Amino acid sequence: NLNDKAYFLGLRAGDFYAKWARKSVRFQTTTTHLAQIDLLKNSFKKYGEARTYLIKNKMRENEWFIYTDLHPSFDFLIPKPKEIPDWILENKRCFFQFLAAYMDCEGSWKIQKSHKRHARFIFKIRTGDKKILRQLNKGLKTFGYHSYLYLDREKGIKTNYGVYSQNMFDLSINRKKEIISLAKKLLPLSKHSEKIRKMNFILQNKCGKWEDIQKGWVQLRADIKTELLRNQI
């Protein structure tokens, strides 16, 4: 199924790693978000059983190790994609499947106050994979989106989370109508529960003023954070 294959390659280009494990292809990642466990389960439920282990750590947050062992025919996932294959770029359905998976790994949906009363919607993907972001940017423009790609952080910059080991780039869409359009396209394809909740909120409140939706948006983010902290105990 080319649609599934495009989605899986989007995951592999994002947070997930693949390797041989005896005669199976092991697809895995570590995470502090249980939504990532759902992402793996929902993505491969037709192809393999997802397994999880909690890794307790006194020095930093506890993490979940999650993986699934797949048929050897999934060996196309072992090399990490450095670019998006032409067969994905040339097929609209496959393009949005790849984008949905990459968004599930690397993307974010935000709402902020704009001026005095209005709500500003933001869609963003931030990674160091400049070539993949360039291809996504070109593809989005082909389908009528006004997306922007720019350097966000340079290699070597120090932050509270450490030193950036590579340049980080942002691919963003800022036009409200286009973000709503993109959310409608990606919502049926996404398998990340937190991002599904945020896309649903945006679509349900697309006409609301900031004062009308602020409380609900803040509560949604607080609920997600509370669930994350609860799962660290």
Salt bridges, closest charged atoms under 4 A:
ASP4 OD2 - LYS46 NZ 3.34
GLU49 OE1 - ARG51 NH2 3.60
GLU63 OE1 - ARG60 NH1 3.03
ASP69 OD1 - ARG26 NE 2.74
GLU83 OE1 - LYS131 NZ 2.83
ASP152 OD2 - ARG126 NE 3.39
ASP152 OD2 - ARG153 NE 3.69
ASP170 OD2 - LYS124 NZ 3.53
ASP170 OD1 - ARG126 NE 2.71
GLU178 OE2 - HIS146 ND1 2.58
GLU194 OE2 - HIS33 ND1 3.13
GLU211 OE2 - ARG117 NH2 3.40
GLU227 OE1 - ARG197 NH1 3.09
